Amino acid sequence: ILWMVVPFGLSANVLFPVATVVGERLLYLPSAGYCMILSWFLMSPTSPLTRWMNQNAHKQNALEQNAPNQNALMRCLLAATICVFYAARTYVRVPVWRSTLRLFEEHVL
């Protein structure tokens, strides 16, 4: 969480005035922290998602023997869904960067 809070706090004009506007260039390091938290949530054995999936796997384990494979499939589908969502957002955002005027209009107006 510190990977998100500390870099953003230093550039957000909260602790002291910084002579710049918060933009995408200043959010690069906080977004790395966001990605770390998201990957921990998806893959770590101690994450809430893993505990929830293990509880459901124990309930279904009496009926089926391939519950761990279902957990892996569920994680992969969730990660793929997140990747597709952010890829679509990136695709929508790219035309704004084609000209300086368009970028200015997008952020000011």
ABEGO torsion letter per residue (X at the ends): XAAAAAAAAAAAGAABBBBBBBBAAAAAAAAAAAAAAAAAAAABAABAAAAAAAAAAAAAAAABAAAAAAAAAAAAAAAAAAAAAAAAAAAAAAAAAABAAAAAAAAAX
